[in-house]
Amino acid sequence: MSENRQSEPVKTTHRIRSCMIHVEVLLLAFLLGFVPMWLKSRNAQRQLSLARMANSLASAAIYARLGDYETARQAASDFFTFLRTEFNGGVDSTLAQAEVASLQPLLTRRDEIITLLARGEATSADLLSDLYASYRTIVDR
């Protein structure tokens, strides 16, 4: 009888270890499937954010060329808001540190461009086009 009592804890310990191994294998399988999908999702989110900013800036340049300065001002303001949000995003930002450093000078032109658009000045279209070209050069590296 004492043999049965001693073998019961051994069997229980073996079962617990076996269950733990199964749980670990399942967790590893889950992570092997999850991590690549997470990386793809993060890359897609980055591309979407960059495209949204480029779209706002391109729209502002086009509207300014067409003489629709108020719509251009709103689109330019959207671009600068998106850019500021990315700068303040820290770890969650879709921009790399090198991109943040390179894009910082673009943000300094905000007040000048918004003011020119509010005044309806045609020179704002050229500034927005130059800004767009600079933005694309920086993010397309």
Secondary structure as UniProt FT lines:
FT   HELIX           2..65
FT   TURN            66..67
FT   HELIX           69..88
FT   HELIX           90..92
FT   HELIX           97..107
FT   TURN            108..109
FT   HELIX           110..119
FT   HELIX           123..139
//
